[in-house]
Structures are given as C-alpha cells and as structure tokens.
Amino acid sequence: MLMKDKLVKFHHKGTYYRLRKVGFVFLALISIGTIVAVPTYITMRESFNQAQHAEEEQPQLLEEDDTDSSSL
C-alpha cells in the first residue's frame, strides 16, 4: 500500500497549510496575551480602587484630629 501525499489526499494546496499554521500561531499569541492582560488589568484596577478609597478616608481622619485638638 502506498502512502498518499497529504496535498493529494485532502485536496488542499500548500498555501492552505501555511495559512493554517499562521492562524494557529496567531491564536496562540492572542491567547497568551489575554492570559497575561486580564489578571494584570484586574490587579491594576484593584490597586487603583484601593488608592482611591484611601484618599477618600484620609480627609475624614484629619478632620477628626482637628476637632480633637481644638477641644484641648
């Protein structure tokens, strides 16, 4: 039994296999980028919210300190 060439067996041209390989590489790069970008975005957003929350609480603490020192 003779082994058929992949190009003859599946009726695809060589360009099909090149584009398919490029597609898989592109898909892999997009996946890796997403795997890195999503947790990074979540972490940055969380730290931004914590910093913003700390800035909102800081003036309230200063006001309380001012009222305590004026009563002395």
C-alpha positions as CSV (number, residue, x, y, z in Angstrom):
1,M,0.0,0.0,0.0
2,L,1.4,3.4,-1.0
3,M,1.2,6.3,1.3
4,K,-0.6,9.3,-0.3
5,D,0.8,12.7,-0.1
6,K,-1.2,15.0,2.2
7,L,-1.8,17.5,-0.5
8,V,-3.3,14.9,-2.8
9,K,-5.3,13.0,-0.1
10,F,-7.1,16.0,1.3
11,H,-7.2,18.2,-1.8
12,H,-5.6,21.2,-0.2
13,K,-2.9,23.4,-1.7
14,G,0.3,24.2,0.2
15,T,-0.9,27.7,0.9
16,Y,-3.7,26.2,3.0
17,Y,-1.3,24.6,5.3
18,R,0.9,27.7,5.6
19,L,-2.2,29.9,6.4
20,R,-3.4,27.3,8.9
21,K,0.0,27.3,10.7
22,V,0.0,31.1,10.8
23,G,-3.6,31.0,12.1
24,F,-2.6,28.7,14.9
25,V,0.4,30.9,15.8
26,F,-1.8,34.0,15.8
27,L,-4.4,32.2,18.0
28,A,-1.6,31.2,20.4
29,L,-0.3,34.7,20.6
30,I,-3.8,36.2,21.3
31,S,-4.4,33.5,24.0
32,I,-1.1,34.3,25.7
33,G,-1.7,38.0,25.5
34,T,-5.2,37.5,27.0
35,I,-3.8,35.2,29.8
36,V,-1.3,38.0,30.7
37,A,-3.5,41.0,30.2
38,V,-6.7,40.0,32.1
39,P,-5.0,39.4,35.5
40,T,-2.8,42.4,35.0
41,Y,-5.9,44.6,34.4
42,I,-7.7,43.2,37.4
43,T,-4.7,43.8,39.6
44,M,-4.2,47.4,38.4
45,R,-7.9,48.2,38.7
46,E,-8.0,46.8,42.3
47,S,-4.9,48.8,43.4
48,F,-6.4,51.9,41.8
49,N,-9.7,51.4,43.7
50,Q,-7.8,50.8,47.0
51,A,-5.7,54.0,46.5
52,Q,-8.9,56.0,45.7
53,H,-10.6,54.6,48.7
54,A,-7.7,55.5,50.9
55,E,-7.7,59.1,49.6
56,E,-11.4,59.4,50.4
57,E,-10.9,58.2,54.0
58,Q,-7.8,60.3,54.7
59,P,-9.5,63.8,54.9
60,Q,-12.1,62.4,57.3
61,L,-9.4,61.3,59.7
62,L,-7.7,64.7,59.5
63,E,-11.0,66.4,60.3
64,E,-11.5,64.2,63.3
65,D,-7.9,65.0,64.5
66,D,-8.5,68.8,64.1
67,T,-11.7,68.6,66.2
68,D,-10.0,66.7,69.0
69,S,-7.0,69.0,69.2
70,S,-9.2,72.2,69.3
71,S,-11.1,70.9,72.4
72,L,-7.9,70.7,74.4
